[in-house]
Amino acid sequence: MDLFDKKILKALQLDGRITNKDLSEHVSLSQAPCWRRVDALEKQGYIKGYTAIVDQDKLGLSITAFAQITLDNHHPETVEQFDQGIQQWPEILECHATSGEYDYLLKIVARDMNDYNQLIYEKILRIPSIRSINTSFSMQQKKRTSHLPIQDLS
């Protein structure tokens, strides 16, 4: 990955809908080599997709919760059941296996506390081997980005 590739990735993070013409001008390449580089970055897996950022509040999803999950054990079948279970609910935006006191950290959105409780008690807690769930609620979002610090990569 060279400086041109980094410039391309940085520009696409800022505007995934930028035209190849505008992108090529922005990174100081002609259009054909710029397109080939974007194509190569996609094929190599650096670019995983393009998406719109939708306003959570406008959709009425006013609750953002971070649920810390502890399992009873770490047997492969237990972990597999949990991993498969959480895939089925779109309210769970992210799931991270973590080190430390808890096994998983889930980022969850919901319309209100009733919806959140329903997700926890009627769905998530039905996954076998969950020992505990400890939830923190976001009071106010202070930063949101999906832009990686590309300029810092060597």
C-alpha positions as MATLAB code, in Angstrom:
seq = 'MDLFDKKILKALQLDGRITNKDLSEHVSLSQAPCWRRVDALEKQGYIKGYTAIVDQDKLGLSITAFAQITLDNHHPETVEQFDQGIQQWPEILECHATSGEYDYLLKIVARDMNDYNQLIYEKILRIPSIRSINTSFSMQQKKRTSHLPIQDLS';
ca = [
       0.000    0.000    0.000;
       1.478    3.295   -1.072;
       0.598    6.942   -0.533;
      -1.915    6.966   -3.432;
      -3.795    3.993   -1.957;
      -3.926    5.711    1.432;
      -5.223    8.918   -0.157;
      -7.880    6.944   -2.011;
      -9.019    5.153    1.150;
      -9.101    8.366    3.139;
     -11.147   10.140    0.445;
     -13.595    7.230    0.133;
     -14.107    7.185    3.906;
     -15.154   10.825    3.721;
     -17.392   10.374    0.673;
     -18.158    6.868   -0.549;
     -20.217    8.331   -3.407;
     -17.410   10.419   -4.884;
     -17.100    9.948   -8.640;
     -13.961    8.380  -10.053;
     -13.297   11.659  -11.864;
     -13.422   13.676   -8.638;
     -11.484   11.023   -6.729;
      -8.742   10.920   -9.337;
      -8.411   14.708   -9.170;
      -8.366   14.623   -5.374;
      -5.527   12.079   -5.217;
      -3.643   13.458   -8.256;
      -3.963   10.412  -10.503;
      -5.520   10.037  -13.913;
      -8.912    8.313  -13.983;
      -7.896    4.871  -15.291;
      -5.128    4.213  -12.727;
      -7.362    5.582   -9.971;
     -10.177    3.211  -10.938;
      -7.736    0.264  -11.098;
      -6.466    1.092   -7.618;
      -9.989    1.299   -6.177;
     -10.831   -2.011   -7.852;
      -7.677   -3.598   -6.426;
      -8.390   -2.223   -2.939;
     -11.883   -3.750   -3.120;
     -10.586   -7.123   -4.337;
      -7.853   -7.191   -1.674;
     -10.454   -6.567    1.035;
      -9.315   -3.119    2.136;
     -12.707   -1.768    1.078;
     -15.425   -3.957    2.564;
     -18.396   -2.067    1.122;
     -20.180    1.243    0.785;
     -23.053    2.324    2.984;
     -25.272    5.238    3.953;
     -25.150    6.538    7.517;
     -28.761    6.695    8.674;
     -29.871    9.007   11.496;
     -30.792    6.800   14.455;
     -32.931    9.464   16.139;
     -34.982   10.161   13.002;
     -35.876    6.454   12.978;
     -37.079    6.731   16.566;
     -34.256    4.604   17.972;
     -33.527    6.843   20.950;
     -31.850    4.226   23.160;
     -28.231    3.180   22.683;
     -27.095    0.543   25.147;
     -23.836   -1.259   25.777;
     -24.487   -4.685   27.259;
     -21.651   -6.605   28.858;
     -22.314  -10.334   28.678;
     -20.756  -13.068   30.807;
     -21.185  -16.712   29.824;
     -21.282  -19.659   32.234;
     -18.428  -21.338   30.395;
     -16.294  -21.059   27.280;
     -16.884  -24.467   25.744;
     -16.854  -24.259   21.930;
     -20.524  -25.240   21.669;
     -21.512  -22.537   24.201;
     -19.604  -19.863   22.318;
     -21.074  -21.060   19.010;
     -24.632  -20.924   20.409;
     -24.064  -17.366   21.611;
     -22.417  -16.261   18.362;
     -25.277  -17.684   16.289;
     -27.941  -16.349   18.637;
     -26.914  -12.712   18.487;
     -26.739  -12.696   14.684;
     -30.522  -12.887   14.345;
     -31.447   -9.549   15.954;
     -30.856   -6.355   13.958;
     -31.029   -4.265   17.144;
     -27.584   -5.627   18.018;
     -25.326   -3.434   15.903;
     -21.995   -4.752   17.136;
     -20.683   -7.631   19.207;
     -17.105   -7.796   20.443;
     -15.455  -10.679   22.286;
     -13.490   -8.913   25.003;
     -10.777   -9.511   27.547;
     -11.341   -8.694   31.181;
     -14.318   -9.155   33.451;
     -16.922   -9.710   30.698;
     -16.892  -12.031   27.702;
     -18.761   -9.862   25.184;
     -19.727   -6.255   24.639;
     -22.867   -5.612   22.588;
     -23.914   -2.285   21.108;
     -27.701   -2.247   20.952;
     -30.278    0.261   19.724;
     -33.944    0.369   20.708;
     -36.923    2.703   20.477;
     -37.413    2.836   24.233;
     -36.762    0.963   27.469;
     -39.691   -1.381   26.858;
     -38.197   -2.487   23.546;
     -34.785   -2.867   25.150;
     -36.204   -4.982   27.994;
     -38.109   -7.115   25.507;
     -34.922   -7.776   23.533;
     -33.032   -8.735   26.692;
     -35.656  -10.837   28.454;
     -37.506  -12.413   25.534;
     -34.584  -12.971   23.186;
     -31.016  -12.600   24.436;
     -31.516  -14.294   27.815;
     -32.995  -17.300   26.014;
     -29.550  -18.062   24.631;
     -28.234  -20.908   26.808;
     -25.301  -20.330   29.161;
     -25.622  -16.577   29.685;
     -24.659  -15.965   33.307;
     -25.173  -12.210   33.448;
     -25.858   -9.034   31.509;
     -24.680   -5.653   32.780;
     -25.954   -2.695   30.751;
     -24.825    0.914   30.458;
     -26.917    3.413   28.517;
     -25.529    6.231   26.426;
     -26.646    9.559   27.834;
     -25.216   11.590   24.950;
     -23.069   10.659   21.984;
     -19.899   12.741   21.990;
     -18.174   11.259   18.939;
     -19.178    8.979   16.110;
     -17.006    7.998   13.208;
     -16.176    4.979   11.136;
     -13.136    6.682    9.602;
      -9.921    4.834   10.343;
      -6.731    6.863   10.946;
      -5.171    6.025    7.591;
      -2.598    8.816    7.634;
      -0.961    7.171   10.671;
      -0.371    3.833    8.933;
       3.137    3.060    7.781;
];
